[in-house]
């Protein structure tokens, strides 16, 4: 990725359109058609040393108004494009102003308004494997229109950016004449996010030419603002059927309900209810207290992508013991972890939470949580089927797959051998080895021994198909 400026002595595009590409493992090359004037700027090479993205590169030559190049299929919702180009005799903006964009999962298109000389473009296609999401579209300008908008799906502004795939001067391309000296302003377009659901493209139009801008919006993290905080009483010495838990609340900021769960004797969370603001919230718990420790969880109720950071004021959390042991026991610990899961969210002042009610509040606030599940390509870490998920046998006629509405998982490779009465260990081992061979587990282990990039995997599969097709054709000729 790079940007630059040109001095005033160069021609519009012949000298000032710069193409950048990585030409070796330790070299980046910049080129332009002619050499009048001086170009100066800055560049970055960004390398992913893990598995967060996969990069493909295509080169496109345009002799007419448009050309398209095919490549291995990508997920358009997870792919951004970085392109640059140079050209020959491109004094007019209609010839030298071009747009580069992803026109289908397998195709990059470069388009301009005119046909003089040739444009040579280098395009990098970056497909993300994590939670990064990409939207794209186009804005068409007629005549002297200068500022237009396009709606987008709501994004987190703190994690998103507007991007124009044609990298060198953030341009669109003229679709009308575009031959005047001031027509450059018609395609020098700024794209920016003006709200979480609107992208705006702005130009300073002097020539009155029609133009088209292709844009992308990259949301680097699909995050959820979540809260999942435990608190615990560790001194519940006397308990009766009339005991209740009482939570005094203040105001709430946001619309997401905050739910109260308790940890039962079967080591499961059970729901008491959702809190109401500015009131006492009382729940009978006497029959649920089975030891000196009693744990509740304050949990948000939106598990999907949630860009709003809600907060809740808590004045006090008390267990009221009713009967001959009348009294109130304030909560005294926020460090419990009965379910061995990550606590999400923050307390502003847990001491105020313990000492109320006195109108001194502990503010519970959601924090950003990356909305991922630990699922690999063919396995699942944890108990199958995961809590809150539904099993399904609809994929590939398998019965070991599940989904939760957002993420899907598949667990394979489990070998289950039942010992037959009076069977020897040697016989059991022989049957086990045979089952391992039948299920091709060892070959699968060898296949997964090293990470294979998605683009290489696609190319390997395509090559296998071609070899298979060639063998079939030879067999048909012999017959």
N, C-alpha and C positions, 0 to 999 in steps of 0.2 A: 504494500500500500504506500502511496507517495502523493505529495503535492508539490507545486512549484509555481514560480512566476517567471514571465518572459519580459525582456525589455521592449522598448517601443520600436526597435529597428527591424524586427522580424515580420514576415508576412503572417497573415492571420492563422492559418492552419498548416501550411507547408513547413514553416519553421517552428511553430509553437505547439503543435500537437505531438506529444511525447508518449511513446509506448514503452512500458516497463515489463520485464519478465525475468524470472530466475533461470539463468542459463547453465548453472552447475550448482553443486552442493555448497559452494562457497563464493558464488558470484551472482550479482544482479546486473542486468544490462538495460540501459535506456537508449532509445533510438528515435530519430525524427527524420523526415524526408530530406530537408535541406538545412544549411548551417548558418543562416544569417541571424544575427542577434544572439543574445546570451540567455540561457536557461539556468536557474538556480532553485534549489528546493530541498526537501527532506524526504526520507523514505524509511519504512519499517518492514522487516521480514518477521512474521509471527509464526512460530513453529509450535505445534502441539506435540509434546513428548509423551502424551498418554493416548487416550482413545476418544477424545471429546469431539473431534471432527475429522472428516476425510476430504482431501482436496483432489480435484481433477482439473486439468488444463486443456483448453482448446485454442487453436489459432483460426481466425476467420478473415478471409479476404473478400472485400466487397467491390465489385466492378460496376454494378448497376445501383439500384436503390436499396436492395436488401439481399442478405444471404443468411443461411442458417446452417449450423453444424450439429451433427448428432453425437451423443456420448452415452455412457452407461446411465441407466435410469436413476433418478434421485427422488427423494420425498420433497416436493416443492414447499411444503409447510415448514421444512427444517433446513432450507438451503438458501444461502445468499451468494451474490455474484459480485466479483471485483474485476473490472475491465479497463483497458486503456487502448489507444490506437494512434497511429500516425498515418500520413498520406502524402501524395504527390502534389499536383497542382491544384490546391484546394483553397484558393483565395476567397471563394464565395461560401457563406455559411450554409447554403442549401446543399453544397457538396461536402463540406468539411465538418459540419455538425452532425454527429451520429448518436444514436441510442443503442445501448447494449442491454439485453434483458433475457431472462429465462422464460421462454415462450411455451414450454411443455416439460414434463419430467425428463425428457431425453433430448432437448433441443435448446441451443443458444441462438438467438437472432440478433443481427446487427442491421440497423435500418437508418437511412438518411433520405433527404428529399431529392437530391440531384444525382447525376451520373458521371460528372467529370472526374477523370483519373481514378485512382484506386485507394481504398482504405484497408490497412492491415491492422487487425486487432488481436490482442492477447487477452484471454478471459480465464479467470480462475473461478471454479465452481466449488463452493465450500458447503459440505453437508454435515450438519451437527448431529451427534448421537445422543446428547443429553437432553436437557429441558428447554434449550433455546428454540424459539419459534419465530418464523418469518412470514410476513404478509407482503403481498405485492399488488400492483395495479398500475393504471396509467391515467394521466390528466391531459385532456386536449384543450388547447387555447385557440380561440378564433379571433382574428383581427387584432384589436388593441387590448384584449383581456390581459390583466397583469397578475391577478391573485385568484386562484381557484382552490377548492378543497375536495378531498375524497374521504368518505367515512371508512373507518377501520374497526375491527373488533377491539374491544377495550384492552389496553395494555397498562402495565406499571410504568409510569413515566420515569421513575428513578432507575429502571433497568432496561430502557428501550432507546432506540435511536432511529431517526429517518436516514435513509441511505439511497443514493443514486448510483446504480451499478456502473455507469459511464464515469470513470474516476477522474479524468484529467481536469475538467473545469466544471463538473457538475452540470451537464447540459442535457437538454432535450434535443430534438431535431426539427428543423423547419419543414413544413409540408407545403408551404406556398413559395413564392419566388426567392426571397432571401439572398439578394445579390447586392444590396446597398451597403455603404460603408458603416452604417449604424445598425445593421441587422444582427450583429453578434448579440446585442442585448436581448433579442427575441428568444434566444435559446440558452442564455446563461441564467439558469433557474435555481433558486434556493428552495430546498425542501426541509420542512421542520414539523415537529409535532406541536400543534397548537392546543390540543387537549388529549386526554387519554383515549379518545375515539375519533380523532380528526387529524389528517395530515394536510398541510397547506403547501402549495407550490407557488412561488412568487418570482416574477420577472419584471424588468424595467423595459417595457416595450416601446421602442421608438419607430420601428419599421412597419408595424401593422401586419406582420406575417403570422400565419397559423403555425402552431408547433405542438409537439407531443412530448410529454415527460413520462418516463417509466421510473417508478419509485419502489422502494422496499422499506419495510419497517421490521427491524430486528429487535426482538425482546430476549435479552440475554439470559434471563432466568425466569422460568415460569414458577413463581413463588406463591406460597400461601402464607398469609399472616395467621398464626395459630396461637392458641394458649392451651396448655395441658399441665396444670400445676397441682401437686399433691400437698396436703397439709394433714397433720396428725396430732391426736391427743395420746399422750403416753402415760397418763395417770388416772385413768377411769377405774377407780377402785371399787365403787359400788354401782350397781346397775339394776334398773327395775324396768318393768314393761312400760312404764309411763315416761321413760326418758325421751327427750327430743333434742334435735340439733337446731340451733337458731342462728341465722346469719343476718346481720344488719347491714343493709346496703345504702350507698349514696346514689349519685347520678351515674348514668352510663353514657359513654361516648361511642356512638355507632348503633347499628341496628341488629348485630348478631347476638342471639341469646347466649347466656352463660349457664351451662348445665352443672348440676351437682350430682356426683356419683359417690357411692361408698364401696369399700373393698370388703367382700363378705367372707364367711368362713370357708367357702369353696374356692377361694382365690380367684374371684371374678368381680368385675365392676358391675354394680347394679345402680340404676338411675333413681334418684329421689325427685328431681324436677328441675325446671329452669328458674333462675332468680328473677325477681321483680325489683325494679329500682326504687330507692327512697322508702324502704319498708323493711319490716322483719319478715324473714322467710323461714318458716318452722316446718320440720319434718320429724315424724315419730320414728325413733330408731331403737327403742328399748329392746326389742326382740333380736336386733342385729348385733348388739354389743356382746361379744363372747369372751373378751379378754380385757386387759388394761389398756391395750392399744386400739384406737379406732381411727381409720384413715378415710379421708374424702378426697375427691379430685374435682377441681374446677376446670371445666373443659368447654372450649368453644364448640359450636354446633355446625360450623361450615368446614368441611374437610376438603372441598375442591379448591381450585385456584381462587384466592381471596385477596384483592389488592387493598382492602380497607383495613387499617390498623385500629381495632376497637380497644376500648379500655373500660374498666368497671371499678367503682369505688367500693371498698369493703371496710366497714367500720369495726365489725367484730364477728368472730365465729365462736359460738359457745355451745357446750352440751349442758342442758338443764336436766338435773336429776330430780325427778318428782317422786314424792312419797316420803318415807321416814328419813331419807337421806337428801332432803331438799338442798339444792345448792347449784352453783354455776361453775363450770370448769372451762376456762378459755383455752383455745388451741395453743399449743406450745412448741410445735416443730414444723418447719417447712423444708426439711431435708430428707424426708422419707422417700423410698423408691420401692414400693411393694410389688410393682409389676415389672421391674427391671427395664423400664422404657425411659426415653429421653424426656426430661422436663422441658417444656417449651413455654416461653413467656417470662415476664419479670414482675417482681414486687417492687414498689417504690419505697415501702417502709413496713416490713412485716411486724415490727415492734408495735406500731399503731394498730395493726390487725389483731394483735394478741391482747391489747389492753383496753379495748372499747367495751361498751359503746360510749364514745365521748366526742363524736363529730371530728375526730382526727383519723384521716383515712389512709389506708394502704391502697394504692392504685395498681390494679393488675392490668398489664398491657400486653397485647399480642406481639410476637416477634416473627420475623421472616423465617420461613422454614421451607427448604427446597422440597418440592412436591414429587418425591421419588420413592420407589419401593425397591428393596434389594432383590431384584430378580435378574438372573442372567439369561442367556439365550435358551437354555433348556433345563434350568433348574430353579429351585426356590429354597431360600434359607429360612427355615422356620417350620412350624406345624402346618401340615396340609389337611384340610383346606384352611387358608388364613382366616382369622376372625373378621367378619363383615364381608366376606367374599362369597360368591356363588359358584358352584361347580358347573361345568358344562362338558358335554361330550360331542359338541358340534363341529370341532375343528379336526380335520383329517381322521375322523372316526375314532378319536382317542377319548378316554374318559378321565384322564389325569390332568385336566386343564381347568383354570378358574379365572374369574375376573371380578373386579369391584366397581365396574362402570367406567373407570379411567385407565386402569392398568391391567394387563393380562399376564398370566404365567402358565408354565407348563413344566411338570416334573417328570423326568424320565430316568431310566438307568437303574431302577431298584430291582434287585434280584431277590426273590423270596423262595427259598427251598424248605419244604416241610420234611422233618425227619419221620421216616416210616418206622413202625414198630419193629424192633430187633434189627434195624438196619445198621451195618457197620459204618465206621467213619470213612473208610476207603470208598464205599459205594456212594455215600452222601457227597464226598468231595468230587467224585467222578460226575455225578449228576449236576453239581454246582458248576464245574468247569464247562460242561456241555451247554448249560443254560447261558453262561457268560458268552460262549462262542455264538450261540444262536442269536442273542441280543446284540451282538457286535459291540460290546462295551469297550473292549480293549482297542479296537480300531477307532472308536469314538474318542477315547482318551488320547491316542496318538494324534488324531486330527486336531484336538484342542490343546496340544502341548505348547504351541506357539500362537500368538495373536496374529490373525490375518485381517488386514484392512478390508473394509467392505468393497472398495473398488477392485482390489486384487481378487477377492472372492467372486465377484461378478464376472470378471474377465476369465477366471479359471473355469467357471461354469459354462460360459459362452464357448470357450475353446473345446470343452468336453462335448458340447452339443454338436459343434462342427465336425469333430472327429467321428462321432457316432453317425452323423449324417453322411460323411464321406464313406465310412465302412458300409453303410446300407446301400449307397449308390454303387459301390464296387460289387457288392453281392448281387445286386439286380443285373448288372452288366454280365457277370459270369453265368447267371441263369439264362 
